[in-house]
Amino acid sequence: MDGIDAVLATLDPTPNILHARHYPWPPAILERLRAAAADAPLTASQLAQLDSAAGETFASAALEVIGDYPGEILAIGSHGQTLAHAPDASPPFTLQIGNGAIIAERTGILTVSDFRTRDIAAGGQGAPLVPAFHAACLRDERENRVVLNIGGIANITLLPARTEEPVSGFDTGPGNCLLDAWFRKHREGAFDRGGAFAALGLGREVLLKSLLEDPYFHRPAPKSTGTDYFSLSWLAQRASLSDFSPEDIQATLLALTTHTIAAAIKKASPDCERVLVCGGGVHNPVLMQGLRELIAAPVESSAVVGLDPDWIEALAFAWLARQTLKRLPGNLPEVTGASGPRILGALYPA
């Protein structure tokens, strides 16, 4: 929930970003989003109002990145802001707000949104959805690759060099979400810039061991999770936090992220030859160094293969919107566990 990443891009013959901008949430909306994701009670009217407010903000972000671009824009692909994600509940559900009708109305551009629910309706996890884009743009027949996205939640995409082998992937667990939430609780600012707060502490083995016992880390794929699960309340339920300094807890949370990512890659892709990292976590040198110490293969920013790590997620949903318009599947059943390929998203014509 650090903001909205918006890109203006062409996709043929290969993805090319024309403009990109990070658009912060207005503070009043951000406060409401965080409260809602933390299970603060909301009336139906309050949720509907927040959905509309998020839609207006997404529309503003789209208009700002478009600017005075003279070309024709085919569509907007809007992931929305996740407030809840429980694909294993009965019945399963996921909720991304940011009213697509408002985006289409304010921009005058066809908008595709609500990508995840169709995959969940087909028995899938609804996430991660970016592996199809990773496969289209980052697969290389010369080496076995893993694409690692470190956002609030971390997810991996396994890209075997042999094209006859299927692409797979899953959410490994917390990426930045616990680090950001713990930092905000004890320091000023939105996140631990450069990993400086974590670098002040020492990872506590007894705390890390307790956190690693969570069943999610031991479940087989397909699996996905969300920040509504890996939250500060989750942390408090698993340890007596008063036994440790805030800095040591931050260092341990960083170790939780690196250990769960490394363990997932080692188990799912033991022959991995390169890990390409994207998302906000790529800018945390302490986190990146922790990964390099635990993973035998080179761990590098996706920039080394020509894709800016800050904008891959936004670019992926532009690509998924185009898939929808072409009436092509956007999910990979091998990743999500859906009963088959599905055309994703709801369309709001201009």
Secondary structure as UniProt FT lines:
FT   STRAND          4..10
FT   STRAND          16..23
FT   HELIX           27..37
FT   TURN            38..39
FT   HELIX           44..66
FT   TURN            67..68
FT   STRAND          76..78
FT   STRAND          81..86
FT   TURN            87..88
FT   STRAND          93..97
FT   HELIX           100..107
FT   STRAND          111..113
FT   HELIX           116..121
FT   TURN            122..123
FT   HELIX           131..138
FT   TURN            141..142
FT   STRAND          145..150
FT   STRAND          153..159
FT   TURN            163..164
FT   STRAND          168..174
FT   HELIX           177..186
FT   HELIX           193..195
FT   HELIX           196..199
FT   HELIX           205..212
FT   HELIX           215..218
FT   TURN            227..229
FT   HELIX           232..238
FT   HELIX           241..243
FT   HELIX           246..268
FT   TURN            270..271
FT   STRAND          274..278
FT   HELIX           280..283
FT   HELIX           285..294
FT   STRAND          299..301
FT   HELIX           302..305
FT   TURN            309..311
FT   HELIX           312..325
FT   TURN            326..327
FT   HELIX           333..336
FT   STRAND          346..348
//
